[in-house]
Amino acid sequence: MRWILLIAAIVGFAVAFTTRSPGLMGLGLLLGCGGLLCFGFALAASRVAMTAQSETTLNIDPEIRALQAKAAAAKSATTHPAKAGSIDSSNSA
């Protein structure tokens, strides 16, 4: 599809540069500019589609909840370290 848009843009510019009619020149320029714009969007869309993650590999709700619980447990473990080996500075002489 994107190659058809590129060909349409080339044909539009060819018509615009070879005609002597102002109306046909305007139509050719519109076709050429519109074709190039759509061609650019088609290239960008195909690039995004190539690197996009498929829906089958997305995390589902139970997996997300399990990951959140694991992250919360890791965060609470780092914010509340074990007090067995800690030295209390208020009891020192």
C-alpha positions as CSV (number, residue, x, y, z in Angstrom):
1,M,0.0,0.0,0.0
2,R,2.8,2.4,0.8
3,W,4.4,1.9,-2.5
4,I,1.2,2.7,-4.3
5,L,1.1,6.0,-2.3
6,L,4.7,6.8,-3.4
7,I,3.9,6.0,-7.1
8,A,0.8,8.3,-6.8
9,A,2.9,11.1,-5.4
10,I,5.5,10.7,-8.2
11,V,2.7,10.7,-10.8
12,G,1.1,13.8,-9.2
13,F,4.4,15.7,-9.2
14,A,5.1,14.6,-12.8
15,V,1.7,15.9,-13.9
16,A,2.2,19.1,-12.0
17,F,5.6,19.9,-13.6
18,T,4.6,18.9,-17.1
19,T,1.2,20.5,-17.5
20,R,0.3,24.0,-18.8
21,S,-3.1,24.1,-17.0
22,P,-3.2,25.8,-13.6
23,G,-6.0,23.6,-12.4
24,L,-4.2,20.4,-13.4
25,M,-1.0,21.7,-11.8
26,G,-2.9,22.4,-8.5
27,L,-4.4,18.9,-8.6
28,G,-1.0,17.3,-9.3
29,L,0.6,19.2,-6.5
30,L,-2.2,18.2,-4.1
31,L,-1.9,14.6,-5.2
32,G,1.9,14.7,-4.9
33,C,2.0,16.3,-1.4
34,G,-0.8,14.2,-0.1
35,G,0.8,11.1,-1.5
36,L,4.1,11.9,0.1
37,L,2.5,12.7,3.5
38,C,0.5,9.4,3.4
39,F,3.6,7.5,2.3
40,G,5.5,8.9,5.3
41,F,2.7,7.9,7.7
42,A,2.6,4.4,6.2
43,L,6.4,4.0,6.7
44,A,6.1,5.1,10.3
45,A,3.1,2.8,10.9
46,S,5.0,-0.2,9.5
47,R,8.0,0.7,11.6
48,V,5.9,0.8,14.7
49,A,4.2,-2.5,13.8
50,M,7.6,-4.2,13.4
51,T,8.7,-3.3,16.9
52,A,5.4,-3.6,18.7
53,Q,4.9,-6.2,21.3
54,S,2.2,-8.8,20.5
55,E,-0.9,-8.9,22.7
56,T,-0.2,-12.5,23.7
57,T,2.9,-11.5,25.6
58,L,1.2,-8.8,27.6
59,N,0.8,-9.3,31.3
60,I,-2.6,-10.2,32.6
61,D,-4.2,-8.9,35.8
62,P,-3.1,-11.8,38.2
63,E,0.5,-11.5,36.9
64,I,0.4,-7.7,37.5
65,R,-0.9,-8.2,41.0
66,A,1.8,-10.7,41.8
67,L,4.5,-8.4,40.5
68,Q,3.1,-5.5,42.5
69,A,3.0,-7.7,45.7
70,K,6.6,-8.8,45.0
71,A,7.7,-5.1,44.5
72,A,5.9,-4.1,47.7
73,A,7.6,-6.9,49.7
74,A,11.0,-5.9,48.3
75,K,10.4,-2.2,49.1
76,S,9.3,-3.0,52.7
77,A,12.3,-5.2,53.2
78,T,14.6,-2.4,52.2
79,T,12.9,0.3,54.2
80,H,12.7,-1.8,57.4
81,P,16.0,-3.6,57.8
82,A,16.4,-6.3,60.4
83,K,17.1,-4.8,63.9
84,A,19.0,-7.8,65.3
85,G,22.4,-6.6,64.2
86,S,21.9,-2.9,64.5
87,I,23.5,-0.8,67.2
88,D,21.4,1.7,69.1
89,S,23.2,4.9,69.7
90,S,20.9,6.1,72.5
91,N,22.1,3.4,74.9
92,S,25.8,4.0,74.3
93,A,27.8,5.8,77.1
